[in-house]
């Protein structure tokens, strides 16, 4: 069962992504350079793939399984640790289970608004260039 679920997960991600068994019946999936807007779409694709895949168990019996997913975002500019990201993803996993299982819950990425002044400072453009 674990191997069949692992194969389903691997079939849903890009070659550059990593799927690994993380413990007992948990898996970790790392999606580098995956924008937050696509995270939920990937999680839903994975969830549906597993849900719709019949797995042949002992004695030739087809079994249908479901999964719950939890996810956390790791922006490139944030210095953190693997342990913290796993804890954040785990909180979302438990949320998915508490909300009825067979669902994906991802933390909301921090939304930061960058003002025109901040953009100018970032890109070296002065708002007052015409005056100089």
BELCOR-V805663 format. One record per residue. N is the residue number from 1. RES is the residue in one letter. SS is DSSP state (helix for helix, strand for strand, loop for the rest). PHI is phi as a letter, one per 20 degrees, with the letter a starting at -180 (999 if undefined). D_FIRST is the distance of its C-alpha to the first C-alpha in Angstrom with 1 decimal. Layout:
n=N res=RES ss=SS phi=PHI d_first=D_FIRST
n=N res=RES ss=SS phi=PHI d_first=D_FIRST
This chain:
n=1 res=X ss=loop phi=999 d_first=0.0
n=2 res=X ss=helix phi=f d_first=3.8
n=3 res=X ss=helix phi=f d_first=5.5
n=4 res=X ss=helix phi=f d_first=5.2
n=5 res=X ss=helix phi=f d_first=6.3
n=6 res=X ss=helix phi=g d_first=8.6
n=7 res=X ss=helix phi=f d_first=10.0
n=8 res=X ss=helix phi=f d_first=10.7
n=9 res=X ss=helix phi=f d_first=12.4
n=10 res=X ss=helix phi=f d_first=14.4
n=11 res=X ss=loop phi=f d_first=15.5
n=12 res=X ss=loop phi=d d_first=17.2
n=13 res=X ss=loop phi=d d_first=19.3
n=14 res=X ss=loop phi=f d_first=22.4
n=15 res=X ss=loop phi=g d_first=22.8
n=16 res=X ss=loop phi=f d_first=24.6
n=17 res=X ss=loop phi=e d_first=21.8
n=18 res=X ss=strand phi=c d_first=19.5
n=19 res=X ss=strand phi=d d_first=15.8
n=20 res=X ss=strand phi=b d_first=14.9
n=21 res=X ss=strand phi=f d_first=12.5
n=22 res=X ss=strand phi=d d_first=15.1
n=23 res=X ss=strand phi=r d_first=14.1
n=24 res=X ss=loop phi=j d_first=11.7
n=25 res=X ss=loop phi=c d_first=9.5
n=26 res=X ss=strand phi=d d_first=12.2
n=27 res=X ss=strand phi=c d_first=12.9
n=28 res=X ss=strand phi=d d_first=16.5
n=29 res=X ss=strand phi=c d_first=17.9
n=30 res=X ss=strand phi=d d_first=21.5
n=31 res=X ss=loop phi=d d_first=23.6
n=32 res=X ss=loop phi=f d_first=27.0
n=33 res=X ss=loop phi=l d_first=29.9
n=34 res=X ss=loop phi=d d_first=28.0
n=35 res=X ss=loop phi=f d_first=30.7
n=36 res=X ss=helix phi=g d_first=29.9
n=37 res=X ss=helix phi=f d_first=30.6
n=38 res=X ss=helix phi=e d_first=27.6
n=39 res=X ss=helix phi=g d_first=25.1
n=40 res=X ss=helix phi=f d_first=24.4
n=41 res=X ss=helix phi=f d_first=24.2
n=42 res=X ss=helix phi=f d_first=21.5
n=43 res=X ss=helix phi=f d_first=19.5
n=44 res=X ss=helix phi=f d_first=20.0
n=45 res=X ss=helix phi=f d_first=19.0
n=46 res=X ss=helix phi=f d_first=15.6
n=47 res=X ss=helix phi=g d_first=15.2
n=48 res=X ss=helix phi=f d_first=16.3
n=49 res=X ss=helix phi=f d_first=14.2
n=50 res=X ss=helix phi=f d_first=10.9
n=51 res=X ss=helix phi=g d_first=12.7
n=52 res=X ss=loop phi=e d_first=14.0
n=53 res=X ss=loop phi=e d_first=11.1
n=54 res=X ss=strand phi=e d_first=10.2
n=55 res=X ss=strand phi=d d_first=6.9
n=56 res=X ss=strand phi=e d_first=8.2
n=57 res=X ss=loop phi=e d_first=7.2
n=58 res=X ss=helix phi=g d_first=9.9
n=59 res=X ss=helix phi=m d_first=13.4
n=60 res=X ss=helix phi=m d_first=12.7
n=61 res=X ss=loop phi=e d_first=11.9
n=62 res=X ss=strand phi=e d_first=10.8
n=63 res=X ss=strand phi=c d_first=9.0
n=64 res=X ss=strand phi=d d_first=10.0
n=65 res=X ss=loop phi=d d_first=8.9
n=66 res=X ss=loop phi=c d_first=11.4
n=67 res=X ss=loop phi=c d_first=12.1
n=68 res=X ss=loop phi=d d_first=15.4
n=69 res=X ss=strand phi=c d_first=17.1
n=70 res=X ss=strand phi=c d_first=20.2
n=71 res=X ss=strand phi=b d_first=22.4
n=72 res=X ss=loop phi=c d_first=25.7
n=73 res=X ss=loop phi=d d_first=28.2
n=74 res=X ss=loop phi=c d_first=29.9
n=75 res=X ss=loop phi=g d_first=33.2
n=76 res=X ss=loop phi=g d_first=34.7
n=77 res=X ss=loop phi=e d_first=37.9
n=78 res=X ss=loop phi=e d_first=36.4
n=79 res=X ss=loop phi=e d_first=36.3
n=80 res=X ss=loop phi=b d_first=33.6
n=81 res=X ss=loop phi=c d_first=31.0
n=82 res=X ss=helix phi=g d_first=27.3
n=83 res=X ss=helix phi=g d_first=27.2
n=84 res=X ss=helix phi=f d_first=29.0
n=85 res=X ss=helix phi=f d_first=26.7
n=86 res=X ss=helix phi=f d_first=23.6
n=87 res=X ss=helix phi=f d_first=25.6
n=88 res=X ss=helix phi=f d_first=26.5
n=89 res=X ss=helix phi=f d_first=23.0
n=90 res=X ss=helix phi=f d_first=21.8
n=91 res=X ss=helix phi=g d_first=24.7
n=92 res=X ss=helix phi=f d_first=23.5
n=93 res=X ss=helix phi=f d_first=19.9
n=94 res=X ss=helix phi=f d_first=21.5
n=95 res=X ss=helix phi=f d_first=23.8
n=96 res=X ss=helix phi=f d_first=21.1
n=97 res=X ss=helix phi=f d_first=19.6
n=98 res=X ss=helix phi=f d_first=23.2
n=99 res=X ss=loop phi=e d_first=24.0
n=100 res=X ss=loop phi=p d_first=21.6
n=101 res=X ss=loop phi=m d_first=18.1
n=102 res=X ss=loop phi=l d_first=16.4
n=103 res=X ss=loop phi=b d_first=19.1
n=104 res=X ss=strand phi=d d_first=20.2
n=105 res=X ss=strand phi=c d_first=23.1
n=106 res=X ss=strand phi=d d_first=24.9
n=107 res=X ss=loop phi=f d_first=28.0
n=108 res=X ss=loop phi=f d_first=31.1
n=109 res=X ss=loop phi=f d_first=32.6
n=110 res=X ss=loop phi=f d_first=36.1
n=111 res=X ss=loop phi=d d_first=38.6
n=112 res=X ss=loop phi=d d_first=41.7
n=113 res=X ss=loop phi=e d_first=44.8
n=114 res=X ss=loop phi=d d_first=47.0
n=115 res=X ss=loop phi=f d_first=50.6
n=116 res=X ss=helix phi=f d_first=53.0
n=117 res=X ss=helix phi=f d_first=54.8
n=118 res=X ss=helix phi=f d_first=51.6
n=119 res=X ss=helix phi=f d_first=50.7
n=120 res=X ss=helix phi=f d_first=54.2
n=121 res=X ss=helix phi=f d_first=54.0
n=122 res=X ss=helix phi=f d_first=50.7
n=123 res=X ss=helix phi=d d_first=52.0
n=124 res=X ss=loop phi=m d_first=55.6
n=125 res=X ss=loop phi=d d_first=57.2
n=126 res=X ss=loop phi=e d_first=60.0
n=127 res=X ss=loop phi=f d_first=60.6
n=128 res=X ss=loop phi=d d_first=64.3
n=129 res=X ss=helix phi=f d_first=64.5
n=130 res=X ss=helix phi=f d_first=67.1
n=131 res=X ss=helix phi=e d_first=69.4
n=132 res=X ss=loop phi=e d_first=69.4
